[in-house]
């Protein structure tokens, strides 16, 4: 499969999975995906869904998108893959949006996956029988890893359990000496899965917990749901971790954001 097709499959899966839990509004060649309950920048963005060669249509659509995001008190922001949309970055810059991030887009298949493991680490996929304590640990590790400070609520635990039961998301937890050390999620849409929320507790970093868990969760995904997994690496260190388990770079995931109001 060529790189463009791989990138398109990953993007279609990302957009479809996001739409399951977002307010969706189509505006011209763009789609807004807004989390009405959480104002985190990373959960609120627009994506391209159609041709962008009509200048007037694009200009009008971007103005309308600004109004849509403002109605939810959100900043207009875009996420998209570079290969399928070669001219979009320039268009967004022409309309005042700023480059925010270019993250390596990495893919893995059953043939490239490396079953990385560390003997001191136990990686497990949490099922319907997962305890509240396990789910609280998973969510807490993710929150700590990504800068959150709030305590995990019982409602969040219940929502996570519902997602596990629905079967479209796999949740993984890695243990070191029986202590929760790393967490991750693999979200499926149309047999393509995105590995997200990979985080390691501060006391257990650089021990291979994230790599072991990523490999275990990806293998379980290939055995049960899909045949292509992808992720966007946050930095060079993260990229190196995923390369150890068989992910490879095929594109860039671009982020553009409007200036603060």
C-alpha positions as CSV (number, residue, x, y, z in Angstrom):
1,X,0.0,0.0,0.0
2,X,1.4,3.4,-1.0
3,X,2.1,6.1,1.6
4,X,-0.8,8.4,0.5
5,X,-3.3,5.6,0.8
6,X,-2.0,4.6,4.2
7,X,-2.2,8.2,5.4
8,X,-5.7,8.6,4.0
9,X,-6.8,5.4,5.9
10,X,-5.4,6.7,9.1
11,X,-7.0,10.1,8.7
12,X,-10.4,8.6,7.9
13,X,-10.2,6.5,11.0
14,X,-9.2,9.4,13.2
15,X,-12.1,11.5,11.9
16,X,-14.6,8.7,12.3
17,X,-13.5,7.8,15.8
18,X,-13.6,11.5,16.9
19,X,-17.1,12.0,15.5
20,X,-18.4,9.3,17.9
21,X,-17.9,11.6,20.9
22,X,-18.0,15.1,19.4
23,X,-20.4,17.7,18.2
24,X,-20.1,17.5,14.4
25,X,-20.7,20.5,12.1
26,X,-20.0,20.4,8.4
27,X,-19.0,23.8,7.0
28,X,-18.1,23.9,3.3
29,X,-15.1,21.6,2.8
30,X,-14.4,21.4,6.5
31,X,-15.9,19.6,9.5
32,X,-15.8,20.8,13.1
33,X,-15.3,18.2,15.8
34,X,-16.1,19.9,19.1
35,X,-16.1,18.4,22.6
36,X,-18.9,20.4,24.2
37,X,-17.9,19.3,27.7
38,X,-14.1,19.7,27.8
39,X,-12.3,22.7,26.5
40,X,-8.9,21.1,26.1
41,X,-7.3,22.3,22.8
42,X,-6.4,18.8,21.7
43,X,-10.1,17.7,21.8
44,X,-11.5,20.5,19.7
45,X,-10.5,20.9,16.1
46,X,-11.6,21.0,12.5
47,X,-10.6,18.7,9.7
48,X,-10.7,18.9,5.8
49,X,-13.3,16.7,4.2
50,X,-13.5,18.1,0.6
51,X,-11.7,20.0,-2.1
52,X,-10.2,23.3,-1.1
53,X,-9.6,24.8,-4.5
54,X,-12.5,27.3,-4.4
55,X,-11.1,30.4,-2.8
56,X,-14.4,32.1,-2.0
57,X,-15.9,28.9,-0.6
58,X,-12.9,28.3,1.6
59,X,-12.8,31.9,2.9
60,X,-16.5,31.8,3.7
61,X,-16.2,28.4,5.4
62,X,-13.3,29.5,7.6
63,X,-15.2,32.6,8.8
64,X,-18.2,30.4,9.6
65,X,-16.0,27.9,11.4
66,X,-14.6,30.7,13.6
67,X,-18.2,31.5,14.6
68,X,-19.0,27.8,15.3
69,X,-15.9,27.5,17.6
70,X,-16.6,30.8,19.3
71,X,-20.1,29.7,20.1
72,X,-18.6,26.9,22.2
73,X,-15.9,29.2,23.5
74,X,-13.2,27.3,21.6
75,X,-10.3,28.5,19.5
76,X,-10.4,27.4,15.8
77,X,-7.9,24.7,15.3
78,X,-7.1,22.2,12.5
79,X,-5.6,18.7,12.5
80,X,-4.8,16.9,9.2
81,X,-2.3,14.7,7.5
82,X,0.1,16.4,5.2
83,X,0.1,14.0,2.2
84,X,-3.6,14.0,1.5
85,X,-3.8,17.8,1.7
86,X,-0.7,19.3,0.2
87,X,-2.1,22.9,-0.2
88,X,-4.0,23.3,3.0
89,X,-1.2,24.5,5.3
90,X,-0.6,27.5,3.0
91,X,-4.3,28.3,2.8
92,X,-4.7,28.3,6.6
93,X,-1.7,30.5,7.0
94,X,-3.1,32.9,4.4
95,X,-6.2,33.2,6.6
96,X,-4.4,33.9,9.8
97,X,-3.9,30.5,11.4
98,X,-0.5,29.7,12.9
99,X,1.5,26.5,12.7
100,X,1.2,24.7,16.0
101,X,2.7,21.3,15.6
102,X,4.0,18.8,13.0
103,X,4.1,15.4,14.6
104,X,5.5,12.3,12.9
105,X,2.6,10.0,11.8
106,X,3.6,6.4,12.3
107,X,2.0,3.2,11.3
108,X,2.3,-0.5,12.2
109,X,1.0,-3.7,10.6
110,X,0.9,-7.3,11.8
111,X,4.0,-7.9,9.7
112,X,6.0,-5.0,11.1
113,X,5.0,-5.3,14.8
114,X,7.8,-6.3,17.2
115,X,6.6,-8.1,20.3
116,X,8.8,-6.0,22.6
117,X,8.8,-7.1,26.2
118,X,10.7,-6.5,29.5
119,X,10.7,-9.4,32.0
120,X,10.0,-7.0,34.9
121,X,6.9,-5.5,33.3
122,X,3.5,-7.1,33.1
123,X,1.3,-5.5,30.3
124,X,-2.4,-6.3,30.3
125,X,-5.5,-5.4,28.3
126,X,-8.3,-4.4,30.6
127,X,-11.6,-6.1,29.9
128,X,-15.1,-5.9,31.3
129,X,-14.0,-7.4,34.6
130,X,-11.5,-4.6,35.2
131,X,-11.8,-3.2,38.8
132,X,-12.5,0.4,39.6
133,X,-9.0,0.6,41.0
134,X,-7.4,-0.5,37.8
135,X,-9.4,2.0,35.8
136,X,-8.6,4.8,38.3
137,X,-4.9,3.9,38.0
138,X,-5.0,4.0,34.2
139,X,-6.8,7.3,34.0
140,X,-4.6,8.8,36.7
141,X,-1.4,7.9,34.9
142,X,-2.7,9.4,31.7
143,X,-3.7,12.6,33.6
144,X,-0.3,12.9,35.2
145,X,1.6,12.3,32.0
146,X,-0.3,14.9,30.1
147,X,-0.2,17.7,32.7
148,X,-3.6,17.2,34.4
149,X,-4.0,17.7,38.2
150,X,-7.6,16.8,38.9
151,X,-8.5,13.6,40.7
152,X,-10.2,10.9,38.6
153,X,-13.9,10.9,39.3
154,X,-16.3,7.9,39.6
155,X,-18.2,9.2,36.6
156,X,-15.0,9.0,34.5
157,X,-14.4,5.5,35.6
158,X,-18.0,4.6,34.7
159,X,-17.6,6.2,31.3
160,X,-14.4,4.3,30.6
161,X,-16.0,1.0,31.6
162,X,-18.8,1.8,29.1
163,X,-16.3,2.3,26.3
164,X,-14.6,-1.0,27.1
165,X,-18.0,-2.7,27.0
166,X,-18.8,-1.1,23.7
167,X,-15.7,-2.7,22.2
168,X,-14.4,0.1,20.0
169,X,-11.5,1.1,22.4
170,X,-8.9,-1.1,24.0
171,X,-7.4,0.0,27.3
172,X,-4.0,-1.2,28.5
173,X,-2.2,-1.0,31.8
174,X,1.5,-1.9,32.5
175,X,2.6,-3.0,36.0
176,X,6.1,-2.9,37.6
177,X,6.3,-5.0,40.8
178,X,2.5,-5.1,40.7
179,X,2.3,-1.3,40.7
180,X,0.6,0.5,37.8
181,X,3.3,2.2,35.8
182,X,2.0,3.0,32.3
183,X,-1.3,3.3,30.5
184,X,-2.5,3.5,26.9
185,X,-5.6,3.3,24.7
186,X,-6.1,2.0,21.2
187,X,-9.2,3.3,19.5
188,X,-10.7,1.4,16.5
189,X,-12.7,2.7,13.5
190,X,-13.1,0.7,10.3
191,X,-10.4,-1.8,11.2
192,X,-7.8,1.0,11.6
193,X,-6.7,1.8,15.2
194,X,-5.1,4.8,16.7
195,X,-2.7,4.3,19.7
196,X,-3.3,7.3,22.0
197,X,-2.9,8.5,25.5
198,X,0.4,6.5,26.1
199,X,1.7,7.7,29.4
200,X,4.1,6.5,32.0
201,X,4.1,7.4,35.7
202,X,7.2,9.6,36.5
203,X,8.8,7.0,38.8
204,X,8.8,4.4,36.1
205,X,10.0,6.2,33.0
206,X,12.8,4.9,30.8
207,X,12.2,1.3,31.9
208,X,10.5,0.1,28.8
209,X,6.9,0.2,30.3
210,X,5.5,2.3,27.4
211,X,7.1,0.2,24.7
212,X,6.0,-3.1,26.3
213,X,2.4,-1.9,26.7
214,X,2.3,-0.4,23.2
215,X,3.4,-3.7,21.7
216,X,1.0,-5.7,23.8
217,X,-2.0,-3.5,23.0
218,X,-1.2,-3.3,19.3
219,X,-0.8,-7.1,19.1
220,X,-4.2,-7.6,20.9
221,X,-5.7,-5.1,18.4
222,X,-4.4,-7.1,15.4
223,X,-5.7,-10.3,16.9
224,X,-9.2,-9.0,17.6
225,X,-10.2,-5.8,15.6
226,X,-8.0,-4.5,12.8
227,X,-5.0,-4.8,10.5
228,X,-3.5,-1.3,10.7
229,X,-2.5,0.8,13.7
230,X,-1.2,4.4,13.7
231,X,-0.2,7.2,16.1
232,X,1.3,10.7,16.1
233,X,4.5,10.9,18.1
234,X,4.8,13.9,20.4
235,X,8.6,14.2,20.2
236,X,11.8,12.4,19.2
237,X,11.9,10.4,22.4
238,X,8.4,9.1,21.8
239,X,9.2,8.3,18.2
240,X,12.1,6.2,19.3
241,X,9.9,4.2,21.7
242,X,7.4,3.4,19.0
243,X,10.1,2.5,16.5
244,X,11.3,-0.2,19.0
245,X,7.9,-2.0,18.6
246,X,7.6,-1.7,14.8
247,X,5.9,1.6,14.0
248,X,7.4,3.6,11.2
249,X,7.0,7.2,10.0
250,X,4.9,7.7,6.8
251,X,3.7,11.2,7.0
252,X,3.2,14.3,9.3
253,X,0.2,15.1,11.3
254,X,-0.1,18.9,11.1
255,X,-1.8,21.2,13.6
256,X,-2.8,24.8,12.9
257,X,-4.5,27.2,15.3
258,X,-6.1,30.6,15.3
259,X,-4.5,33.4,17.4
260,X,-6.0,33.8,20.8
261,X,-9.0,36.1,20.9
